[in-house]
Every structure is written in structure tokens, then in C-alpha cells.
């Protein structure tokens, strides 16, 4: 418009950019070619501001925390979007995806990190184990096993973190390195995940239980059990280094896979309560640095906040005491240490 103020022109450009983003999300391709972006800060009123906004709270089922809606970002359609492009997911493929998670849980963090890293929109239904929300009648209708993580995709419900990660990777066609199409590389991922379930899952969560959970329900774990579990952790770390990493950069080869994500979040659990597993293990420490550099510090800080603050929360008596009805199941878990 002739004689239009500069502010009007800038706003019109932003509107055009937002319209282009919406068109791309709905599957109507814009004739404008994609342009690469360099890291930077989002600008208000741009297409990046539209997609990278604060999560929206929505009402969740009774007994479960309100849902948080996470929106995936489409690829950049305008030079106003300064951050690296995120893979676009068709809107029809993401409708109804809900993830029931507790960020104090290792596998829950792995699922959340994977979904956000790959731009997969989902509703986060926070289900806090310490508050005893997982055995509620409402959650039982979703998952009769009463465990997190749980995925609900329309009328399809899936449990177990490995299965959920593979499902998300396959449905949303994420980058091949996560779940390789190469037969041998994929076999390496499955090999690790099988060993992980046997030798990692029941071992590396014990320090959190002994230092935080057990005192909350008035239980003291004998020192000999604590030391025995430490011996098991040391053996598992040695096997992880020698067998599953070896001279490779990552578990399945030279790129990050689902196996690396599952492993790292599990190892972080004892680290959060003061057990420095990486001290004196330079190969393992270097692997951790590579994985975290790939995932990005902002995403990790956002996801790991609750677990990294758990000791401080416990000291200040801010960790919720589990309700009496869940004490028997917790006692049974502690007795297995």
C-alpha cells in the first residue's frame, strides 16, 4: 500500500509468514523455497513465535495432572525464523496422541525427549508416581498395568518404553539413525534394549529408591543391599563400555540411536542422587558428552529438571508422601533390591 507505515509492512510480512506456515502444516505446499536458518532468538509475531510458544494446559482425566499440549514446528518458510528447521509432521498423523509420563522416571524422560526432539506434537498427561496417581481407577482404564510411560493414540494404547519409542519412530518416520533400517544396526539396537531390560532397569533406579522413596514410607534399606547394588552397577557399566560401546561413538554405530537415549537417561538416575558413575570412566564420559551435545542442552534441562532437583526437594521435605494404599507395592519393590 502506497504510503503505508513501516510497522504495517512488517506486520503484513509476519502475517504472510504465519499463513505460509499454516498452509504447509495442512499439506498445501507454498511455492516459496525453504531457506536455511542459523541459531538465534525467536521474533514476536513470526511463524517461529506461533509454533515455539509456551505449552498450553488442557483438562486431563480425574486423578491425572492437566494435560500439556506440545506442538511440533514445521520447517521454516521465511527468513524470520532463525532456528534450525524441525521436521514437519502431517497434522492428520498426530491427532489424538497422548503420553502419560512422570519426569522422575528414566524411560518417561527418554520418550519425552525423543518426541520433542523429533517435533512430534502430543498431549502430556503427567502421572506422578510419588503422588500415587498411577494406581488410580482413572489411569487403570488407560493402562491396566498401572505403569508409565503409556501411549494413547486414538483408540490404540501401548505400554513399555522401548515399544513406544519404536512405534513413534516408525509412525512419524523419524531420521533413520534413531531406529536404523540397516539390518545389523537395528539388531544392535535390539540387542542393547534386551540387555538393558535385564541388567540396567532394575539396578540403576535403586539409589533413588533407597535415598528418597524408602524414607518417605518409613523404610530403612540395609547397607549390605546398597553395596550389593553398587557392585551390580559397576559390572553393568563395565559391560556397557566394553561390549556395547567398544570403539564405536554410539551403541549402534556412529550415530545416536534409541539405545543411546534409553541408556543415558537410565544412568542419569543415580547421578541425580550423588552417584557419579562417569568419574574414572573417560570412554563413558565422552559418550555421554556426544549424546547430550546431539540432544541439546535446552531440551535436556527442561526434561531433567524434576530429577536433578529431587535431593533438594527431599531435604526441604517438598517431595509428596505416597498415599498409604501404594505402600505395599513400594515395599515389595524395595524388598527385591
Buried (B, 14 or more C-beta within 10 A) or exposed (E): EEEEEEEEEEEEBBEBBBEBBBBBBEEEEBEEEEEEBEEEEBBEBBBBBBBBEEEEEEEBBEBBBEBBEBBBBBBBBBEBBBBEBBBBBEBEEBEEBBBBBBBBBBBBBBBBBBBBBBBBBBBBBBBBBBBBBBBBEEBEEBBEEBBBBBBBBEEEBBBBBBEBBBBBBEBBEBEBBBBBEEEEBBEBBBBBBEBBBEBBBBBBBBBBBBBBBBBBBEBEBEEEBBEEBBEBBEEBBEBBBEEBBEEEBBBBBEBBBBBBBBBBBBBBBBBBBEBEBBEEBEBBBEBBEBBBEBBBEEBBEEBBEBBBBBBEBBEEEEBEBBEEEBBEBBEEBBEEB
